Amino acid sequence: MKDPARINTTTLAFVGDAVYELFVRRRVTETGLQHADRLHRAAVPYVCAEGQARAVKAMYASLSVDEQNLVRRARNHRSASRPRHADALTYKWATAFEALVGYLYLAGEEARLNGIMEQAACITEQEEVAH
């Protein structure tokens, strides 16, 4: 496999989207919900663009310099696709979060990946309780 740092951010986000989705699906399944509709509704706040953007912004200062550079590169990457359920800036931040997750996954940095995803989930859960 190519060095993950050399993979374009769109590809990293593609991988990161799947990795985080699986993490979230496992997390909501562990709550005891069993109906697919309820599981889906429970997962949405975590995986929607707003939730991912909020999470990466909240943890940005705690990221390493390399991670911040990756997030900035992914956020500034010109996207060919148009966001459907979020404004363009929120979509860019969410894509940056997914690129970070994809990078950590492909780099094999499992402990850091799990820490980032756990932190993102906790940020989402705190936001859900606040509303």
N, C-alpha and C positions, 0 to 999 in steps of 0.2 A: 504494500500500500504506500502511496505517496505520503510525504510528510504532511500531516494535517495543517500545519501553518502555511503550506503552499496551495491548499485547496481553496477555491473561490468561496466567498461567503454565502452565496446562494446555495451551493452544494452543502456546506456546513449546516445551514439553516434547514435544508431538506432533511438531513439526518437528525438534527436536533429536534425538529418537530415530532418525528416518530419516537425518539427516545423519551422526550418529556411526556408525550401522550401516554406511552406505556407506563411510565412512573405514576402519572396521575390516575390512570385506570386502576392500577394496583391499589393505590391509596384509597380511592373511593370504594373499591370493592371490599377493602378491609373494614369499612364502616358498618358493614352488615346489610347494606342495601342490596336488593336482589332483582328488582325489575329494571329492565334495560332503559326505560324512559327515565326513571329516577336516577340511575347511574349516570346517564348522559347529562341530565340537568345538574347533578352534583359536580361533574367534571368541567362544565363550561366555564365557571369563574377562573379556574386554573389555566385553561388552555386558550381562552379568548385573547385577542390582541391587547385589550386593556389590562388584563391581569398580568400578562407576560411583560408588558411595557412598565407597569407599576413596579413589578418585582425587580427588573434589571436596573431601573432608576434608583430604587431604594438601596440596592446592594453595590452600586457602581463604585462608590468610594472605597469599599472593602476589597475590590478586585485587585489582582496584581497589575502591574504596569502592562505586561503582555496581554492580559485579559482585557484591560481597558482599551488597549490599542485595537484588539480584535473587535470589540463591541463598537468602537468608533468607526472602524473600517466597514463593518457590516451595516451600521446605521446609515452611513453616507453612500453606500453602494446604490447605484441607480437601478431601480427595479423595473422590469418590463410589465409586471402584473400590477393591477390596480386593486387596492383594498376594497372589500365588499362591505365589511361591517365595522370599519374603523376609519378614522381620518388618517391621512398619509403619514404624519409624524408618529402617531401611535403605532401604526403598522411597521414603520422603520425600527422603532425601539423593540417591538416584539420580534421582528426578524433578527435583530442583533442578539436578543436573548437566545433564540433558537440556534443561531450560529455558534454562540459560546457553548451551549450544551453539545452541539454536534462536534465541535472541536475537542472538547474534553473527552467525549466518548471515543472518537477516533484516535486520540492520543493515548488512550488507555489509562487516563487519570481518573480511575474509578472513585477513589476517596473524595477528590475535589469535585467531581461530577455529582456525586450523591449529596455532598454538602451544599452545592449551589442549588440543586433541585429541591432539597429539603428547605433551604432558606426561602426560596421562591414560594413554595407551598405555604410556609408559615406566614409570609407576607400576605398572601391571598386570603388565608384563613382569618388573619387579624382584620383585614379590610372587610370581610364578610360579616364578622361579629360587630364591627363598628357601624354597619348599615343595618 
